[in-house]
Amino acid sequence: MMVFYFLLISLFTFLLSTQFPEQPPAPATKPTAIESTATEADFLLKNGKIVDGTGNSWYYGDVAVLGDRIMAVGTSLDIPAKKVIDVKKKVIAPGFIDVHTHIEGDEKASPKAENFIYDGVTSIITGNCGISRTDIGQYYRYIDSLRVSVNIGSFIGHNDVRKAVMQMANRRPTAEELSRMENLVAQAMRDGANGFSTGLIYTPGTYAGTAEVVALAKAAAKHQGVYTSHIRNETNKIFEAIDEALNVGRKTGMPVQVSHFKIGKPNWNRSNETLAMIKKAREEGLEVTIDQYPYTASSTTIYTLIPAWALAGGQDSISYRFHQPAIRKKIIAEMVSDMKRRQRPDFSYCVVAQFLPKPAYNGKNISEINALLHRSKTIPAEIETILDLAEQSSAQMVFHSMNEADVEYIMQYPFTMVTSDGGIREFGVGVPHPRSYGTNARVLSHYVRDRKIIMLEDAIRRMTSLPAQKFALQDRGLLRKGMMADIVVFDPNTIQDLSTFTKPHAYTKGVEYVLVNGQLTLAEGKHTGVRNGDILYGPGYQPNPLY
């Protein structure tokens, strides 16, 4: 009889569990300590102000790390550890995730990625603005062999895909060319690309129509990719450019990310209108988000000042046009007209960040270089200087072109991610934009602590769980048991970006500890030399059995 009752109770329990399966509990604002375990942790971060990445309120607690994972998070953890670090009520947060970077070419020169690590960044995604390696699988193997200090993923970039098939042609693709480009995008997604990026202001991407972009985006959509875009125009035609990006999402069913969301002259103080377009699209059901760097200056190549048609065909064609008097006159006339549209009296807002043929120009604006060449102080004369520089090399520039009021308004939007649009910097080389060194610290110091534009918890959410969710980095971006142990510890009272436009080569202060995949990469404010970064494969990744 006892056996019968035991079997009956077991059957009843089984039926209950089948009808009402156990649901995971909702994450608590302040989780209690996870049960003690006899297993020894590798690291125990004690007495921290936990900001877990959700946007929830901070609380005092501890974080234990075992191997490359978070072992426990909670209050008063009673877990033995090989190394106990008392962080003395400083903030413990998930490692920051920067989903808009450009590191191609920088990885080998500076694999420790100090500028990112000192700024609390543990994961980055490159290949933005349509600029990437076309063989993503080979690129990831290269990155893996270098052993970089940060985790790295990459988009597949439209410009380089188009260049691989059509070179610098200014025309529509043939059906065969479009098919080849689609195949390149699809293969990149299978190799683990995080999505498809466009830079429709750059050549040769600017020569593509929306239909081409949609076709290639669909190839990425089949592998759960995100469409991320440096839109076609960020000044006088910005509304049409945003609409184009949104329509790509509508026609492909893809999530959309509008890169470095900003607004230039003559549309200063109209960010409420541009942002309204994003809000409306979300209300209609389009999964669209944006990112932003917290500065009023952008940075890109000198070629963006020159009409796109004049850049078709590559450097030989460019030089030919520049030396034809009638064509040069037409280029200058269009650039003069563009300056009137931009409401600029001269090119002093354009500063050379790096010009390899003549490093003495680094840090000088176009008006200053024009004066050094003893040319007249007129817009046509300064355009002549620009064309001369552009013929020699693609100078990297810093453009002081935005309005602080727009920066702050865009930052207050809850689905704005914090990104740098920067690269891995070789300390002391050139006069680059300070965003590569101090983006996250600038948000946490200037906009959170000083200006109080957004709250600390929300700022960290935009640096961690928001980008992780958007780009399917499913085991990063939160302080939770079982997540990858990417962790940053910083002092919210002293964190500060020290990099400036005139003296950019300066690391952030106030970040005290950084763990990447469970390894201590920054300790007591100093890089340990550890290079423990991993590859951030996209959701369409299909492992190649040959590697």
LINJOMO-V930359 format. One record per pair of residues at least 4 apart in sequence whose C-alpha atoms are under 6 Angstrom apart, sorted by the first residue. I is the first residue (numbers start at 1). J is the second residue. Records with the same first field share a line. If there is no record, write none. Layout:
I: J, J
This chain:
16: 20
17: 21
29: 56
31: 74
32: 74, 75
33: 74, 75, 77
36: 78
40: 80, 81
41: 65, 66, 81
42: 65, 66, 81, 82
43: 64, 65, 81, 83, 84
44: 63, 64, 81, 84
45: 62, 63, 85
46: 62, 85, 86
47: 61, 62, 87, 88, 89
48: 60, 61, 62, 87, 89, 90, 91, 92
49: 59, 60, 89, 90, 91, 92
50: 58, 59, 60, 91, 92
51: 58, 93
52: 93, 478, 479
53: 460, 461, 464, 465, 478
54: 461
55: 457, 458, 461
61: 74, 75
62: 73, 74, 75
63: 72, 73
64: 71, 72
65: 69, 70, 71
66: 71
67: 518
68: 484, 485, 517, 518
69: 482, 483, 484, 485
70: 481, 482, 483, 485
71: 481
72: 481
90: 490, 491
91: 489, 490
92: 488, 489
93: 487, 488
94: 477, 478, 479, 486, 487, 488
95: 121, 122, 486, 487, 488
96: 120, 121, 122, 463, 464
97: 121, 123, 124, 463, 464
98: 124, 419
99: 124, 125
100: 125, 419, 421
101: 125, 126, 421, 422, 423
102: 126, 422, 423
103: 423, 424
106: 424
107: 111
111: 148
112: 148, 149
113: 424
114: 118
115: 437
116: 121
117: 121
118: 508
119: 508
120: 488
122: 150
123: 150, 151, 152
124: 152
125: 152, 153, 154
126: 154
127: 131, 132, 154, 155, 157
128: 197
129: 197, 198, 199, 230
130: 157, 158, 159, 197, 198, 199
131: 157, 159, 160
132: 156, 157
136: 188
137: 191
147: 531
148: 531, 533
149: 531, 532, 533
150: 533
151: 533, 534, 535
152: 535, 536
153: 535, 536
154: 193, 194
155: 193, 194, 195, 196
156: 196
157: 197
158: 198
159: 204, 205
162: 166
163: 167, 168
168: 204, 312, 313, 314
169: 313
170: 207, 312
173: 177, 178
182: 216, 219
186: 219, 220
188: 193
189: 193, 540
190: 540, 541, 542
191: 541
192: 537, 538, 541
193: 538
194: 225, 538
195: 225, 226, 227
196: 227
197: 227, 228, 229
198: 229, 230
199: 230
200: 205, 206, 231, 232
201: 206, 232
202: 206
213: 217
214: 248
218: 252
220: 225
221: 225, 254
223: 540
226: 254, 255
227: 256
228: 256, 257, 258
229: 258, 259
230: 259
231: 241
232: 241
233: 237, 238, 241
234: 238, 263
235: 263, 264, 265
249: 253, 254, 256
255: 287, 288
256: 288
257: 288, 289, 290
258: 290
259: 291
260: 291, 292
261: 291, 292
264: 268, 401, 402
265: 342
266: 342
269: 406
271: 275, 406
281: 286
282: 286, 287
289: 415
290: 416
291: 416, 417, 418
292: 418, 419
293: 419, 420
296: 402, 403
297: 399, 400, 401
298: 398, 399
299: 397, 398, 399
300: 396, 397
301: 395, 396, 397
302: 395
311: 318
313: 317
321: 327
322: 328
324: 328
339: 344
346: 379
347: 366, 367
348: 365, 366, 367
349: 399, 400
350: 365, 366, 398, 399
351: 364, 365, 397, 398
352: 362, 363, 364, 365, 397
353: 362, 363, 396, 397, 430, 431, 432
354: 362, 395, 396, 430
355: 359, 395
362: 431
363: 431
366: 370
370: 375, 382
371: 375
390: 394
417: 462
418: 462, 463
420: 435, 436, 439
422: 436
423: 436
427: 505
428: 505
434: 499, 500, 501, 504
435: 439
437: 507
438: 442, 497, 508
441: 445, 496, 497
442: 446, 497
443: 447
444: 448
445: 449, 496
446: 450, 451
447: 451, 452, 453
448: 452, 453, 454, 455, 456
461: 465, 466
462: 466
464: 477
465: 469, 477, 478
468: 472, 473, 477
475: 483, 484
476: 484
484: 517
485: 517, 518
486: 515, 516, 517
487: 514, 515
488: 513, 514
489: 512, 513
490: 510, 511, 512
491: 495, 510
494: 510
495: 509, 510
496: 508, 509
497: 508
498: 506, 508
499: 504, 505, 506
500: 504
512: 524, 525
513: 522, 523
514: 521, 522
515: 519, 520, 521
521: 527, 528, 530
522: 526, 527, 528
